[in-house]
Amino acid sequence: MPTTLTTAELPGLPLFHRGKVRDVFDLGRQPPPADGAPDPGQCLLIVATDRLSAFDVILPDPIPGKGEMLCQISNFWFQRTEHLMRNHLTGIEVASVLPQGVDPALYEKRSVVARKLRPLPVEAIAAKFRRQVGACAGDRHWEQWIARCLALDTVPDIGDLRRTLCRLARG
């Protein structure tokens, strides 16, 4: 049965950022997990809440289990693609970083302990879907497609970013 969480309250953990859906807490330096994984260094606890946002507005009614599903889908793909590129996942169990007295069951499926990395300041929102997405990278109309499909909100020179994305997509 899914849990419902609209705001993560974790006494003793400094709130690093509260976004539209995720609450992020600064964990400081964490030791590596027991399985011999690399030293994660500075870490964050990222909690996916059940808040619902549309057009940059947080709506009043949460969707129970939304944060759990969002986190599990994201983690699946990060784990599935880690052989292609190292990501922010650390392998540290969420329960091991929660403050005393906090129920781990509320956080274990909706949270991840992540490396603190420098973000790429781009927010891309898929606005349309193309029937043959797999063919896009080789398509001569790729740049036009990406211009129609992506709304890039936080980059001043969107034209340069689109050209870069197109170059990367073509390989």
N, C-alpha and C positions, 0 to 999 in steps of 0.2 A: 504494500500500500504506500503510495507516494506521500511525502511530507509536504507541508506548505511553509514557506519562509519568505517574508517580504523584506525584512532587514536583518542582516547578520549582526548580532550583538555578542561580541567576544571580549569580555572584561579583561583588561591587561594587555591586549594586543592593540598596538597603534593602528588606527584606520589610515591607510595610505591613499585610498581613492574610493569614492562611491560613484559608480556610473549608473546608466539607465537600468541595467540588469545585474551587474556584478558589483560585489563589495570586495575590496582588496585590502589585506592587512599585511603590515611589514613584520616579518619574522626575524629579521637580522640574519646573522650567519648561522647556518645549520650544519650539523655533522652529516657525512655521507651515510646513506642507508647501509644496512648490514650486508647486503648482497655484493658489496665491492664496487658499486657504481662510483663514478667520479665525484669529487668534492663539488657539491652544488653551490657553495659560496653563499652570497646574500640571497635570501629567499622571500617570497611572498606567498600568502595564502589567498587564493582566488576562490570566492564563493559565488556561485551562480544562484541568484534568488529567483523567486517566482513572479517578480514584478513584470508587468507587461508594458511595453512602450510602443508607441506608434507616432511616426513623424516627430521624434524628439520630445514627446510628451509621455510621462509615466501615468498610466491609467490606474484608477482606484482599486480595481479588483484583480488580484493575482490569479494565476492559473496553477492549481496544485500540481506539483511534480514537474513543472516546466524547467526549473533550474537543474533538477536531477537529470532529465533527459538531455538538456543542452550540454551539460558537463560530460555525460557519458558518451554522447556522439562525438564531441570534440576530442576527448581522450582517445577514443577508438581510432580516429583518423591520425592524431598525432603519433600514436604508437605504431600504426600501420605504415606511416611514412618516415619514421625516424631513421631508417637506413638511407634515405635520400638526403636528409639534412637534420642535423642536431636541432632539437627544439627545447622548450622551456621546462619540460617535465623532469622531475627529479627522482621519482620512485619513493619518496618519503611518504609514509602513511599519514593521512590527515589526522587521525586520532592522536598521533604522537606529538602534535604541535598545538592541540586545543587546550585552552585554559582549564584548570581544575573545575569540576562541577558542570562542565558543558557536555550535553548528551552527544556522543559521537554519531549516533544513528541519524541525527538531524543534518549532519554535515558530510558524512563519508561519501555519499553518492553525488553530491552537488559541489564538491570542492576539490582543489588540487594544490599541492605545494609545488611552486614553480620557481625557477631561477629568476632573479631580478636582472632583466636585460634592458637595453636601450630600445624603446619602441620606434617603429617606423611610423611617422605621423600621417597615416593615410587611413581614411575610413571609406571602404568601398561597400556599396549597397547594391545588390543585384536587383535591377529594376525590370529586367526582361529575361526570358530564357529562349534560347534558340534550339530548334529541334535536333540539330546535329552538332552539339557543342564540341564533340571530339574532332570535328573537321575544321574548327575555327582557326587553329594555330597555322594550318597550311593554306587557309583561304585568303585570297587577295583582298577580300573585303574585311579582314580582321580588324583593322583600325576603325573602320566605320561601325563594325559590330560592337567593339568595346566602348566606343563613344556613346552608342545608344544604350548599352546594357549597364554601364557603371556610372554611378553618381559619386564623384570623388569630392568629398567635402572639405578636407583640411589641407589641401596642397594649393599654394598660390598659382603656380604655373601648370595647369591641368594638361595643356598640350604637350609639354615636355614629359610629364609622367605617362601619358597615354602612349607616346612614342617609345618610351623605355619599356613599358609593359608589353607592347607589341613586339619589340625586338627580343625580349626575354621569352615570350610565348613561341616565337618562331624558332628559337634555339639558335 
